C-alpha cells in the first residue's frame, strides 16, 4: 500500500542493465502519483505549483490529514535534489509572479509507474477489506445521519467504475475495451440488483 512507503528498482542513468534502488515515503509516493496522474490525463508533460499540489492533497485526504507547506516543500526539495525524481522550473503564473512548477524526471516517472502498476490489486483489495472492517461501525452508529451520509458515498462507487471504463475512449481498440468493461460491470450490477430484490422481498 502507498501509505506504507515503497522501494523499487529502476534502471541506472546511462545503463540498460544496471539498476538502482529508489525508496519512497508514503507522501513521496502520493506526490509522484499526483504529478503522473496529471500527465496521463493531459497526454503529456504538465507540472504543478507547490500550493496547487497542497490543495489537491488536502482534497485527497478529505479532512483526515492536512498537508501544509512546512511538510510538503521540504519533501519536494528532497525529491528534486537528493533523489532527482522531479525538477522545478520557473514559470510566470496566470496571476503574474514567477513561481516554481514541479515536473517529473524520467526516473521519477518510471519509479511511480512501477509502484502503482505492481500494487493495483493489493490496493483495491485493501479498500474492499477496509470497507468491510468499517461496516459494523456504520450499522451500529448512533449518529444515523452520519451513517446515511457515508452510505450515500458508498453507493456511488459503481458510477465511478463506469467513469473509469469510459475515460479517454478514442480509437476502435479503446471502444472495444470500454464495451468489455461496461459489459462486465453490467453483469455484476445485475447480480447485485437480483440480490437486492430478493432481500427486499424478504423484508416485505
FENTAPE-V577205 format. One record per residue. N is the residue number from 1. RES is the residue in one small letter. PHI is phi in radians with two decimals (NA if undefined). PSI is psi in radians with two decimals (NA if undefined). OMEGA is omega as a letter, one per 20 degrees, with the letter a starting at -180 (* if undefined). Layout:
n: <N,N>
res: <RES,RES>
phi: <PHI,PHI>
psi: <PSI,PSI>
omega: <OMEGA,OMEGA>
This chain:
n: <1,2,3,4,5,6,7,8,9,10,11,12,13,14,15,16,17,18,19,20,21,22,23,24,25,26,27,28,29,30,31,32,33,34,35,36,37,38,39,40,41,42,43,44,45,46,47,48,49,50,51,52,53,54,55,56,57,58,59,60,61,62,63,64,65,66,67,68,69,70,71,72,73,74,75,76,77,78,79,80,81,82,83,84,85,86,87,88,89,90,91,92,93,94,95,96,97,98,99,100,101,102,103,104,105,106,107,108,109,110,111,112,113,114,115,116,117,118,119,120,121,122,123,124,125,126,127,128,129,130,131,132,133,134,135,136,137,138,139,140,141,142,143,144,145,146,147,148,149,150,151,152,153,154,155,156,157,158,159,160,161,162,163,164,165,166,167,168,169,170,171,172,173,174,175,176,177,178,179,180,181,182,183,184,185,186,187,188,189,190,191,192,193,194,195,196,197,198,199,200,201,202,203,204>
res: <x,x,x,x,x,x,x,x,x,x,x,x,x,x,x,x,x,x,x,x,x,x,x,x,x,x,x,x,x,x,x,x,x,x,x,x,x,x,x,x,x,x,x,x,x,x,x,x,x,x,x,x,x,x,x,x,x,x,x,x,x,x,x,x,x,x,x,x,x,x,x,x,x,x,x,x,x,x,x,x,x,x,x,x,x,x,x,x,x,x,x,x,x,x,x,x,x,x,x,x,x,x,x,x,x,x,x,x,x,x,x,x,x,x,x,x,x,x,x,x,x,x,x,x,x,x,x,x,x,x,x,x,x,x,x,x,x,x,x,x,x,x,x,x,x,x,x,x,x,x,x,x,x,x,x,x,x,x,x,x,x,x,x,x,x,x,x,x,x,x,x,x,x,x,x,x,x,x,x,x,x,x,x,x,x,x,x,x,x,x,x,x,x,x,x,x,x,x,x,x,x,x,x,x>
phi: <NA,-1.08,-1.34,-1.66,1.46,-2.53,-2.20,-2.35,-1.84,-2.21,-1.03,-1.24,-1.09,1.44,-2.47,-1.54,-1.75,-1.38,-2.21,-2.30,-1.54,-2.04,-1.84,-2.23,-1.37,-0.95,-1.20,-1.11,-1.05,-1.12,-1.13,-1.14,-1.12,-1.13,-1.13,-1.19,-1.07,-1.11,-1.08,-1.13,-1.21,-1.78,0.98,2.85,-1.13,-2.55,-1.60,-2.63,-1.22,-1.02,-1.11,-1.10,-1.11,-1.09,-1.07,-1.20,-1.09,-1.17,-1.13,-1.11,-1.38,0.86,1.53,-1.36,-2.79,-1.99,-1.37,-2.20,-1.04,-1.16,-1.69,-1.33,-1.12,-1.09,-1.17,-1.06,-1.09,-1.21,-1.13,-1.45,-1.45,-1.22,-1.59,0.96,-1.76,-2.42,-2.45,-1.87,-2.11,-1.42,-2.39,-1.37,-1.36,-1.00,-1.53,2.19,-1.18,-1.33,-2.26,-1.55,-1.90,-1.64,-2.30,-1.25,-1.41,-0.94,-1.11,-1.18,-1.13,-1.12,-1.08,-1.26,-1.07,-1.10,-1.11,-1.15,-1.12,-1.46,-2.17,-0.92,-1.09,-1.12,-1.12,-1.15,-1.15,-1.08,-1.03,-1.08,-1.17,-1.17,-1.08,-1.10,-1.11,-1.40,-0.89,-1.11,-1.18,-1.28,-1.29,-1.98,-1.38,-1.24,-1.49,-1.11,-1.09,-1.13,-1.06,-1.14,-1.13,-1.18,-1.07,-1.10,-1.20,-1.22,-1.32,-1.56,-1.05,-1.02,-1.11,-1.19,-1.12,-1.09,-1.07,-1.13,-1.15,-1.71,-1.22,1.06,-1.39,-2.20,-1.58,-1.09,-1.12,-1.03,-1.14,-1.14,-1.11,-1.07,-1.08,-1.09,-1.12,-1.17,-1.12,-1.13,-1.16,-1.09,-1.09,-1.14,-1.15,-1.10,-1.10,-1.15,-1.09,-1.11,-1.13,-1.14,-1.07,-1.12,-1.21,-1.10,-1.09,-1.18,-1.41,-1.36>
psi: <2.52,-0.51,-0.08,-0.10,2.80,2.67,2.29,2.76,2.25,2.74,2.41,2.63,2.20,0.15,2.31,-0.32,-0.69,2.57,2.81,2.63,2.29,2.07,2.29,2.42,2.90,-0.76,-0.61,-0.70,-0.80,-0.71,-0.80,-0.69,-0.66,-0.78,-0.73,-0.68,-0.71,-0.69,-0.84,-0.69,-0.51,0.09,0.74,3.06,2.20,2.24,-3.04,2.35,2.66,-0.78,-0.72,-0.69,-0.74,-0.74,-0.75,-0.65,-0.71,-0.59,-0.69,-0.76,-0.26,0.77,-0.12,-0.35,2.57,2.09,2.29,2.75,-0.62,-0.34,-0.78,-0.74,-0.68,-0.59,-0.75,-0.70,-0.70,-0.73,-0.55,-0.77,-1.27,-0.77,-0.35,0.77,-0.34,2.92,2.63,2.27,2.50,2.20,2.63,2.18,2.85,-0.46,-0.14,-1.00,2.65,2.28,2.83,2.21,2.22,2.31,2.60,2.41,2.79,-0.68,-0.69,-0.66,-0.81,-0.71,-0.86,-0.60,-0.75,-0.78,-0.87,-0.83,-0.57,-0.10,0.17,-0.98,-0.75,-0.71,-0.78,-0.67,-0.69,-0.77,-0.77,-0.80,-0.63,-0.71,-0.73,-0.67,-0.63,-0.30,-0.88,-0.49,-0.65,-0.75,-0.32,0.28,2.28,-0.42,1.54,-0.61,-0.75,-0.76,-0.73,-0.68,-0.73,-0.70,-0.69,-0.60,-0.64,-0.64,-0.15,-0.03,-0.70,-0.62,-0.65,-0.57,-0.67,-0.73,-0.68,-0.72,-0.63,-0.04,2.35,0.72,1.97,-1.00,3.03,-0.63,-0.74,-0.74,-0.67,-0.81,-0.70,-0.79,-0.73,-0.74,-0.77,-0.64,-0.73,-0.72,-0.72,-0.69,-0.78,-0.74,-0.63,-0.75,-0.71,-0.75,-0.65,-0.73,-0.67,-0.78,-0.72,-0.72,-0.69,-0.67,-0.65,-0.60,-0.29,NA>
omega: <a,a,r,a,a,r,r,r,r,r,r,a,r,a,r,a,a,r,r,a,r,r,a,r,r,a,r,r,a,a,r,r,r,r,a,r,r,r,a,r,a,r,r,a,r,a,a,r,r,a,r,r,r,r,a,r,r,r,r,a,r,r,r,r,a,r,a,a,a,r,a,a,r,r,r,r,r,r,a,a,a,a,r,r,r,r,a,r,a,r,r,a,r,a,r,a,r,r,r,r,a,a,a,r,r,r,r,r,r,a,a,r,a,a,a,a,a,a,a,a,a,r,a,r,r,r,r,a,a,r,r,r,a,a,a,r,r,a,r,a,r,r,a,r,r,r,r,a,r,r,r,r,a,a,r,a,r,r,r,r,r,a,r,a,a,a,r,r,a,a,r,r,r,a,r,r,r,a,r,r,a,r,r,r,r,r,r,a,r,r,r,r,r,r,r,r,r,a,r,r,r,a,a,*>
